[in-house]
């Protein structure tokens, strides 16, 4: 009998490191760094996070910082380009910026004004969808430059924080709900 292939959720559980009481007491942080370090694990999560969007995007946007890992690997795998959406003050050329609300304050993301041509189909990738603030901000930035956001792919989705609900109109694909 041929064994069943490991589910993506089982792979993530097996390879991720759980860090108790990080970043605050009572929180168990699921660290994806070991998944990124595992060649088969990285390939699998990249393949699965982009699969629902095959043929629908021209470029992939990675969100600082772990989203860069996903986006770079996915862009290479699909032969597309990659753009970076960064925290404020990290980009050298003229930018568009968007401020968003965090559970503990505000944040700002930036995108070079000329990184994406109007009409470009963009897939947003990040490691975790939590409150939806960062991903929502990235989508607004891309729409500001005339891009067409085709969807959002994430490895982990923290369901209890309701981020998906703040991304109305966007197709969201999560590999694991936690």
C-alpha positions as a Markdown table, in Angstrom:
| # | Residue | x | y | z |
|---|---|---|---|---|
| 1 | Unk | 0.0 | 0.0 | 0.0 |
| 2 | Unk | 1.3 | 3.5 | -0.9 |
| 3 | Unk | 1.3 | 5.8 | 2.1 |
| 4 | Unk | -0.8 | 9.0 | 2.0 |
| 5 | Unk | 1.3 | 12.1 | 1.3 |
| 6 | Unk | 1.8 | 14.4 | 4.3 |
| 7 | Unk | -0.8 | 17.1 | 4.4 |
| 8 | Unk | 0.4 | 20.7 | 4.3 |
| 9 | Unk | -0.9 | 21.2 | 7.8 |
| 10 | Unk | 1.0 | 18.2 | 9.1 |
| 11 | Unk | 4.2 | 19.4 | 7.3 |
| 12 | Unk | 3.8 | 22.9 | 8.9 |
| 13 | Unk | 3.2 | 21.3 | 12.4 |
| 14 | Unk | 6.2 | 19.0 | 11.9 |
| 15 | Unk | 8.7 | 21.7 | 10.7 |
| 16 | Unk | 7.6 | 24.8 | 12.6 |
| 17 | Unk | 9.1 | 25.7 | 15.9 |
| 18 | Unk | 6.6 | 26.7 | 18.7 |
| 19 | Unk | 8.0 | 29.5 | 20.9 |
| 20 | Unk | 6.0 | 29.9 | 24.1 |
| 21 | Unk | 5.4 | 33.3 | 25.6 |
| 22 | Unk | 6.5 | 35.2 | 22.5 |
| 23 | Unk | 6.1 | 38.1 | 21.8 |
| 24 | Unk | 4.2 | 38.3 | 25.1 |
| 25 | Unk | 3.2 | 36.0 | 27.9 |
| 26 | Unk | 0.5 | 33.5 | 27.1 |
| 27 | Unk | 1.1 | 33.6 | 23.3 |
| 28 | Unk | 2.6 | 30.6 | 21.5 |
| 29 | Unk | 4.4 | 31.9 | 18.4 |
| 30 | Unk | 4.6 | 29.5 | 15.4 |
| 31 | Unk | 8.0 | 30.2 | 13.9 |
| 32 | Unk | 8.2 | 29.3 | 10.2 |
| 33 | Unk | 12.0 | 29.8 | 10.0 |
| 34 | Unk | 12.6 | 26.0 | 10.1 |
| 35 | Unk | 10.1 | 25.5 | 7.3 |
| 36 | Unk | 12.0 | 28.0 | 5.1 |
| 37 | Unk | 15.3 | 26.2 | 5.9 |
| 38 | Unk | 13.9 | 22.8 | 4.8 |
| 39 | Unk | 14.3 | 22.5 | 1.0 |
| 40 | Unk | 11.3 | 20.2 | 0.5 |
| 41 | Unk | 9.2 | 22.2 | 3.0 |
| 42 | Unk | 9.9 | 25.5 | 1.3 |
| 43 | Unk | 9.2 | 24.1 | -2.1 |
| 44 | Unk | 5.9 | 22.6 | -0.9 |
| 45 | Unk | 4.6 | 25.7 | 0.8 |
| 46 | Unk | 5.5 | 27.9 | -2.1 |
| 47 | Unk | 3.8 | 25.5 | -4.6 |
| 48 | Unk | 0.7 | 25.2 | -2.5 |
| 49 | Unk | 0.3 | 28.9 | -1.6 |
| 50 | Unk | 0.4 | 30.0 | -5.3 |
| 51 | Unk | -1.5 | 27.1 | -6.8 |
| 52 | Unk | -5.0 | 28.7 | -6.7 |
| 53 | Unk | -3.6 | 31.7 | -8.5 |
| 54 | Unk | -1.8 | 29.9 | -11.3 |
| 55 | Unk | -1.7 | 32.0 | -14.5 |
| 56 | Unk | -3.5 | 34.9 | -12.9 |
| 57 | Unk | -0.6 | 37.1 | -11.9 |
| 58 | Unk | 2.3 | 39.0 | -13.6 |
| 59 | Unk | 4.3 | 39.8 | -10.5 |
| 60 | Unk | 4.4 | 38.9 | -6.8 |
| 61 | Unk | 4.5 | 41.4 | -4.0 |
| 62 | Unk | 6.3 | 40.3 | -0.8 |
| 63 | Unk | 5.6 | 42.1 | 2.5 |
| 64 | Unk | 8.4 | 42.9 | 4.8 |
| 65 | Unk | 10.0 | 40.8 | 6.0 |
| 66 | Unk | 9.1 | 37.1 | 5.9 |
| 67 | Unk | 6.9 | 37.7 | 3.0 |
| 68 | Unk | 10.0 | 38.5 | 1.0 |
| 69 | Unk | 11.1 | 34.8 | 1.4 |
| 70 | Unk | 7.8 | 33.6 | 0.1 |
| 71 | Unk | 7.6 | 36.1 | -2.8 |
| 72 | Unk | 11.2 | 35.6 | -4.0 |
| 73 | Unk | 10.9 | 31.8 | -4.0 |
| 74 | Unk | 7.5 | 32.0 | -5.7 |
| 75 | Unk | 8.6 | 34.5 | -8.3 |
| 76 | Unk | 11.6 | 32.3 | -9.2 |
| 77 | Unk | 9.4 | 29.2 | -9.4 |
| 78 | Unk | 6.9 | 30.9 | -11.7 |
| 79 | Unk | 9.3 | 33.0 | -13.8 |
| 80 | Unk | 7.6 | 36.2 | -12.7 |
| 81 | Unk | 9.0 | 39.3 | -11.1 |
| 82 | Unk | 8.9 | 40.3 | -7.4 |
| 83 | Unk | 8.3 | 43.7 | -5.8 |
| 84 | Unk | 8.9 | 44.6 | -2.2 |
| 85 | Unk | 6.4 | 46.4 | 0.0 |
| 86 | Unk | 8.4 | 47.7 | 2.9 |
| 87 | Unk | 8.1 | 49.4 | 6.3 |
| 88 | Unk | 8.5 | 53.2 | 6.2 |
| 89 | Unk | 11.9 | 54.7 | 5.5 |
| 90 | Unk | 13.4 | 51.6 | 3.8 |
| 91 | Unk | 13.0 | 52.5 | 0.1 |
| 92 | Unk | 15.3 | 55.0 | -1.6 |
| 93 | Unk | 13.1 | 56.4 | -4.5 |
| 94 | Unk | 9.8 | 58.3 | -4.3 |
| 95 | Unk | 7.1 | 56.2 | -2.7 |
| 96 | Unk | 3.4 | 55.9 | -2.0 |
| 97 | Unk | 2.7 | 55.2 | 1.6 |
| 98 | Unk | -0.2 | 53.8 | 3.5 |
| 99 | Unk | -0.8 | 54.0 | 7.3 |
| 100 | Unk | -2.7 | 51.1 | 8.9 |
| 101 | Unk | -3.9 | 50.2 | 12.3 |
| 102 | Unk | -2.3 | 47.5 | 14.4 |
| 103 | Unk | -3.6 | 45.9 | 17.5 |
| 104 | Unk | -1.2 | 48.0 | 19.5 |
| 105 | Unk | -0.8 | 51.2 | 17.4 |
| 106 | Unk | -0.2 | 52.1 | 13.7 |
| 107 | Unk | 2.2 | 51.1 | 11.0 |
| 108 | Unk | 3.2 | 52.4 | 7.6 |
| 109 | Unk | 4.0 | 50.6 | 4.5 |
| 110 | Unk | 5.6 | 52.0 | 1.3 |
| 111 | Unk | 5.9 | 51.1 | -2.3 |
| 112 | Unk | 8.1 | 52.7 | -4.9 |
| 113 | Unk | 5.8 | 54.8 | -7.2 |
| 114 | Unk | 7.3 | 53.2 | -10.3 |
| 115 | Unk | 7.6 | 49.6 | -9.3 |
| 116 | Unk | 4.3 | 48.4 | -10.8 |
| 117 | Unk | 2.8 | 49.5 | -14.1 |
| 118 | Unk | -0.9 | 50.3 | -14.1 |
| 119 | Unk | -2.9 | 47.1 | -15.0 |
| 120 | Unk | -0.3 | 44.7 | -13.7 |
| 121 | Unk | -1.8 | 41.7 | -12.1 |
| 122 | Unk | -0.3 | 41.3 | -8.6 |
| 123 | Unk | -0.4 | 38.4 | -6.1 |
| 124 | Unk | 0.4 | 39.4 | -2.5 |
| 125 | Unk | 2.3 | 36.9 | -0.4 |
| 126 | Unk | 3.1 | 37.0 | 3.3 |
| 127 | Unk | 3.8 | 34.5 | 6.1 |
| 128 | Unk | 0.8 | 35.2 | 8.4 |
| 129 | Unk | -2.6 | 36.9 | 8.1 |
| 130 | Unk | -3.5 | 38.2 | 11.5 |
| 131 | Unk | -5.6 | 41.4 | 11.8 |
| 132 | Unk | -5.5 | 42.1 | 8.1 |
| 133 | Unk | -3.8 | 45.5 | 8.6 |
| 134 | Unk | -0.6 | 44.9 | 6.8 |
| 135 | Unk | -2.2 | 42.9 | 3.9 |
| 136 | Unk | -4.9 | 45.5 | 3.5 |
| 137 | Unk | -2.4 | 48.3 | 3.4 |
| 138 | Unk | -0.4 | 46.5 | 0.7 |
| 139 | Unk | -3.5 | 46.1 | -1.4 |
| 140 | Unk | -4.4 | 49.7 | -1.0 |
| 141 | Unk | -0.8 | 50.7 | -2.1 |
| 142 | Unk | -1.0 | 48.5 | -5.2 |
| 143 | Unk | -4.4 | 49.8 | -6.1 |
| 144 | Unk | -3.1 | 53.4 | -5.7 |
| 145 | Unk | -0.6 | 52.7 | -8.5 |
| 146 | Unk | -3.3 | 51.1 | -10.7 |
| 147 | Unk | -2.4 | 47.5 | -10.2 |
| 148 | Unk | -5.0 | 44.7 | -10.1 |
| 149 | Unk | -4.6 | 42.6 | -6.9 |
| 150 | Unk | -5.6 | 39.1 | -7.9 |
| 151 | Unk | -5.4 | 37.7 | -4.4 |
| 152 | Unk | -3.5 | 37.0 | -1.2 |
| 153 | Unk | -1.6 | 33.9 | -0.2 |
| 154 | Unk | -0.4 | 33.3 | 3.3 |
| 155 | Unk | 1.1 | 30.3 | 5.1 |
| 156 | Unk | -0.8 | 30.8 | 8.4 |
| 157 | Unk | -4.0 | 32.5 | 9.2 |
| 158 | Unk | -4.8 | 33.5 | 12.8 |
| 159 | Unk | -8.6 | 33.0 | 12.5 |
| 160 | Unk | -9.5 | 34.6 | 15.9 |
| 161 | Unk | -8.1 | 38.0 | 14.8 |
| 162 | Unk | -10.5 | 38.4 | 11.9 |
| 163 | Unk | -8.1 | 39.6 | 9.3 |
| 164 | Unk | -9.9 | 37.9 | 6.4 |
| 165 | Unk | -13.0 | 39.9 | 7.2 |
| 166 | Unk | -11.1 | 43.1 | 6.6 |
| 167 | Unk | -10.0 | 42.1 | 3.1 |
| 168 | Unk | -13.5 | 42.2 | 1.5 |
| 169 | Unk | -13.3 | 41.6 | -2.2 |
| 170 | Unk | -9.9 | 39.9 | -2.1 |
| 171 | Unk | -9.4 | 36.2 | -2.7 |
| 172 | Unk | -7.4 | 34.9 | 0.3 |
| 173 | Unk | -5.7 | 31.5 | 0.3 |
| 174 | Unk | -4.3 | 30.2 | 3.6 |
| 175 | Unk | -2.3 | 27.0 | 4.0 |
| 176 | Unk | -3.2 | 26.5 | 7.7 |
| 177 | Unk | -5.7 | 28.1 | 10.0 |
| 178 | Unk | -4.5 | 28.5 | 13.6 |
